Amino acid sequence: MKRATVDLWVGVFVAIGLLSVAFLSLKVANLTSASGDTTYTLYADFDNIGGLKVKAPVKSSGVVVGRVVSIGLDKDTYRAHVTLSLDSQYQFSRDASAEILTSGLLGEQYIGVTQGGDEDVLKPGEKFTLVSSALVLEQLIGKFMTSMAEKPATTTPAPATAPAPAPMPVPTTP
């Protein structure tokens, strides 16, 4: 009987440990909701989203204010159409800007929202008008290389050399 009780308690603690590890894993991966507040939906269209993924954070001043819900391609404009779910406690003005930024060593991409100065706020279902696409390193390197190739090769003249000093007379001994 005593052995059965010990085995039961060991099983309970193992189960609690496994649930704790699962919960912490979800928290670290940012897959759980930060709060139980209601959300509203906003949209943004980008020329290039780089490596932005669904469930990427939406941040304002470094604070997570929402998540990316979906990413698709607009068939009319051929721009990336991103759906954002923001906590309703955070309201952004009509002239707020959304840009795709990179953080950390691994290059996690997120959407950064900068508040504007307009008093009117974006209503649910509206779209950010000021957007800035992702900065893609490969494109930057390509532009740099092409600009370097287009520059004409300039030759710099060799620096002028000063005339050699006159030889010093050698003293003669009588």
C-alpha positions as a Markdown table, in Angstrom:
| # | Residue | x | y | z |
|---|---|---|---|---|
| 1 | Met | 0.0 | 0.0 | 0.0 |
| 2 | Lys | 2.8 | 2.4 | 0.8 |
| 3 | Arg | 4.5 | 1.7 | -2.5 |
| 4 | Ala | 1.3 | 2.5 | -4.4 |
| 5 | Thr | 0.9 | 5.8 | -2.7 |
| 6 | Val | 4.5 | 6.8 | -3.5 |
| 7 | Asp | 4.0 | 5.8 | -7.1 |
| 8 | Leu | 0.8 | 7.9 | -7.3 |
| 9 | Trp | 2.5 | 11.0 | -6.0 |
| 10 | Val | 5.5 | 10.6 | -8.3 |
| 11 | Gly | 3.0 | 10.3 | -11.3 |
| 12 | Val | 1.2 | 13.5 | -10.1 |
| 13 | Phe | 4.5 | 15.5 | -9.9 |
| 14 | Val | 5.7 | 14.2 | -13.3 |
| 15 | Ala | 2.4 | 15.2 | -14.9 |
| 16 | Ile | 2.6 | 18.7 | -13.3 |
| 17 | Gly | 6.2 | 19.0 | -14.5 |
| 18 | Leu | 5.3 | 18.1 | -18.1 |
| 19 | Leu | 2.4 | 20.6 | -18.1 |
| 20 | Ser | 4.7 | 23.3 | -16.7 |
| 21 | Val | 7.3 | 22.6 | -19.5 |
| 22 | Ala | 4.6 | 22.7 | -22.1 |
| 23 | Phe | 3.2 | 26.0 | -20.8 |
| 24 | Leu | 6.7 | 27.6 | -20.6 |
| 25 | Ser | 7.5 | 26.4 | -24.1 |
| 26 | Leu | 4.4 | 28.1 | -25.5 |
| 27 | Lys | 5.2 | 31.3 | -23.5 |
| 28 | Val | 8.8 | 31.4 | -24.8 |
| 29 | Ala | 7.6 | 30.8 | -28.4 |
| 30 | Asn | 5.0 | 33.7 | -28.0 |
| 31 | Leu | 2.2 | 31.4 | -29.1 |
| 32 | Thr | -0.1 | 32.3 | -26.2 |
| 33 | Ser | -2.1 | 35.4 | -25.9 |
| 34 | Ala | -0.6 | 38.1 | -23.6 |
| 35 | Ser | -4.0 | 39.1 | -22.3 |
| 36 | Gly | -7.6 | 38.1 | -22.5 |
| 37 | Asp | -8.7 | 41.5 | -23.8 |
| 38 | Thr | -10.7 | 41.9 | -26.9 |
| 39 | Thr | -9.0 | 42.7 | -30.2 |
| 40 | Tyr | -9.8 | 44.5 | -33.4 |
| 41 | Thr | -8.5 | 44.0 | -37.0 |
| 42 | Leu | -6.4 | 46.4 | -39.1 |
| 43 | Tyr | -4.8 | 45.8 | -42.5 |
| 44 | Ala | -1.5 | 46.8 | -44.1 |
| 45 | Asp | -0.2 | 46.3 | -47.7 |
| 46 | Phe | 3.5 | 45.9 | -48.2 |
| 47 | Asp | 5.7 | 45.7 | -51.4 |
| 48 | Asn | 7.9 | 43.1 | -49.7 |
| 49 | Ile | 7.4 | 41.3 | -46.4 |
| 50 | Gly | 10.7 | 39.5 | -46.3 |
| 51 | Gly | 10.6 | 36.8 | -43.7 |
| 52 | Leu | 7.5 | 38.0 | -41.8 |
| 53 | Lys | 5.4 | 35.1 | -40.5 |
| 54 | Val | 1.9 | 34.6 | -39.2 |
| 55 | Lys | 1.8 | 35.1 | -35.4 |
| 56 | Ala | 4.7 | 37.6 | -35.6 |
| 57 | Pro | 4.4 | 40.3 | -33.0 |
| 58 | Val | 3.1 | 43.8 | -33.7 |
| 59 | Lys | 5.0 | 46.3 | -31.5 |
| 60 | Ser | 4.7 | 49.9 | -30.7 |
| 61 | Ser | 7.7 | 51.4 | -28.8 |
| 62 | Gly | 8.9 | 47.9 | -28.1 |
| 63 | Val | 5.6 | 46.8 | -26.4 |
| 64 | Val | 3.7 | 44.0 | -28.0 |
| 65 | Val | 0.3 | 45.4 | -29.0 |
| 66 | Gly | -0.9 | 42.6 | -31.3 |
| 67 | Arg | -0.1 | 39.8 | -33.7 |
| 68 | Val | 0.0 | 39.1 | -37.4 |
| 69 | Val | -3.1 | 37.0 | -38.2 |
| 70 | Ser | -2.7 | 36.2 | -41.9 |
| 71 | Ile | -0.6 | 37.1 | -44.9 |
| 72 | Gly | -1.8 | 36.9 | -48.5 |
| 73 | Leu | -1.1 | 38.3 | -51.9 |
| 74 | Asp | -3.6 | 40.9 | -53.3 |
| 75 | Lys | -4.5 | 39.7 | -56.8 |
| 76 | Asp | -5.1 | 43.2 | -58.1 |
| 77 | Thr | -2.0 | 45.1 | -56.8 |
| 78 | Tyr | 0.3 | 42.1 | -56.3 |
| 79 | Arg | 1.3 | 43.5 | -52.9 |
| 80 | Ala | 1.4 | 41.5 | -49.7 |
| 81 | His | -1.8 | 41.9 | -47.7 |
| 82 | Val | -1.2 | 41.5 | -44.0 |
| 83 | Thr | -4.0 | 41.2 | -41.4 |
| 84 | Leu | -3.2 | 42.4 | -37.9 |
| 85 | Ser | -5.1 | 41.7 | -34.7 |
| 86 | Leu | -4.5 | 44.4 | -32.1 |
| 87 | Asp | -5.5 | 44.7 | -28.5 |
| 88 | Ser | -8.4 | 47.1 | -28.3 |
| 89 | Gln | -6.8 | 49.0 | -25.4 |
| 90 | Tyr | -4.3 | 50.4 | -28.0 |
| 91 | Gln | -5.7 | 52.8 | -30.5 |
| 92 | Phe | -3.6 | 54.3 | -33.3 |
| 93 | Ser | -4.2 | 57.5 | -35.3 |
| 94 | Arg | -5.1 | 57.6 | -38.9 |
| 95 | Asp | -1.6 | 58.8 | -39.8 |
| 96 | Ala | 0.2 | 56.0 | -37.8 |
| 97 | Ser | 2.8 | 54.1 | -39.8 |
| 98 | Ala | 3.5 | 50.4 | -40.0 |
| 99 | Glu | 6.9 | 49.0 | -41.0 |
| 100 | Ile | 8.5 | 45.6 | -41.0 |
| 101 | Leu | 11.5 | 45.6 | -38.7 |
| 102 | Thr | 14.1 | 43.0 | -37.6 |
| 103 | Ser | 15.2 | 42.2 | -34.1 |
| 104 | Gly | 17.6 | 39.9 | -32.5 |
| 105 | Leu | 20.6 | 38.0 | -33.8 |
| 106 | Leu | 18.4 | 35.5 | -35.6 |
| 107 | Gly | 16.6 | 38.2 | -37.5 |
| 108 | Glu | 13.0 | 37.7 | -36.2 |
| 109 | Gln | 10.8 | 40.1 | -38.1 |
| 110 | Tyr | 7.9 | 42.0 | -36.6 |
| 111 | Ile | 5.7 | 44.9 | -37.5 |
| 112 | Gly | 6.5 | 48.2 | -35.7 |
| 113 | Val | 3.7 | 50.7 | -35.4 |
| 114 | Thr | 4.6 | 54.4 | -34.9 |
| 115 | Gln | 1.8 | 56.6 | -33.6 |
| 116 | Gly | 1.0 | 59.7 | -35.7 |
| 117 | Gly | -0.3 | 63.1 | -34.7 |
| 118 | Asp | -3.9 | 62.9 | -36.0 |
| 119 | Glu | -6.7 | 62.9 | -33.4 |
| 120 | Asp | -8.9 | 60.5 | -35.4 |
| 121 | Val | -8.1 | 56.8 | -34.8 |
| 122 | Leu | -8.2 | 53.9 | -37.2 |
| 123 | Lys | -11.4 | 52.0 | -37.0 |
| 124 | Pro | -11.6 | 48.2 | -37.0 |
| 125 | Gly | -11.2 | 47.0 | -40.6 |
| 126 | Glu | -9.3 | 50.0 | -41.8 |
| 127 | Lys | -5.8 | 50.0 | -43.4 |
| 128 | Phe | -2.5 | 51.7 | -42.5 |
| 129 | Thr | -1.8 | 54.2 | -45.3 |
| 130 | Leu | 1.9 | 54.8 | -44.3 |
| 131 | Val | 3.8 | 51.6 | -44.6 |
| 132 | Ser | 7.5 | 50.6 | -45.1 |
| 133 | Ser | 8.4 | 47.2 | -46.5 |
| 134 | Ala | 11.1 | 44.9 | -45.1 |
| 135 | Leu | 14.7 | 45.6 | -45.7 |
| 136 | Val | 16.1 | 42.6 | -47.6 |
| 137 | Leu | 19.9 | 42.2 | -47.2 |
| 138 | Glu | 20.3 | 40.4 | -50.6 |
| 139 | Gln | 18.7 | 43.3 | -52.4 |
| 140 | Leu | 20.9 | 45.9 | -50.6 |
| 141 | Ile | 24.0 | 43.9 | -51.6 |
| 142 | Gly | 22.8 | 43.7 | -55.2 |
| 143 | Lys | 22.2 | 47.4 | -55.4 |
| 144 | Phe | 25.6 | 48.1 | -53.9 |
| 145 | Met | 27.4 | 45.8 | -56.3 |
| 146 | Thr | 25.6 | 47.3 | -59.3 |
| 147 | Ser | 26.4 | 50.8 | -58.2 |
| 148 | Met | 30.0 | 49.9 | -57.8 |
| 149 | Ala | 30.1 | 48.3 | -61.3 |
| 150 | Glu | 28.6 | 51.4 | -62.9 |
| 151 | Lys | 31.2 | 53.8 | -61.5 |
| 152 | Pro | 33.9 | 54.6 | -64.0 |
| 153 | Ala | 37.3 | 53.4 | -63.0 |
| 154 | Thr | 39.3 | 56.5 | -62.0 |
| 155 | Thr | 43.0 | 56.4 | -61.9 |
| 156 | Thr | 44.8 | 58.5 | -59.4 |
| 157 | Pro | 48.0 | 60.0 | -60.5 |
| 158 | Ala | 51.1 | 58.8 | -58.7 |
| 159 | Pro | 52.2 | 61.3 | -56.1 |
| 160 | Ala | 54.8 | 63.7 | -57.4 |
| 161 | Thr | 58.3 | 62.9 | -56.1 |
| 162 | Ala | 60.6 | 65.6 | -54.9 |
| 163 | Pro | 63.8 | 66.0 | -56.7 |
| 164 | Ala | 66.7 | 64.1 | -55.3 |
| 165 | Pro | 68.9 | 66.2 | -53.1 |
| 166 | Ala | 72.3 | 67.3 | -54.6 |
| 167 | Pro | 75.2 | 65.0 | -53.6 |
| 168 | Met | 77.2 | 66.2 | -50.7 |
| 169 | Pro | 80.8 | 67.0 | -51.4 |
| 170 | Val | 83.2 | 64.5 | -50.0 |
| 171 | Pro | 85.8 | 66.1 | -47.8 |
| 172 | Thr | 89.3 | 65.6 | -49.1 |
| 173 | Thr | 92.2 | 65.1 | -46.8 |
| 174 | Pro | 95.6 | 66.8 | -47.7 |
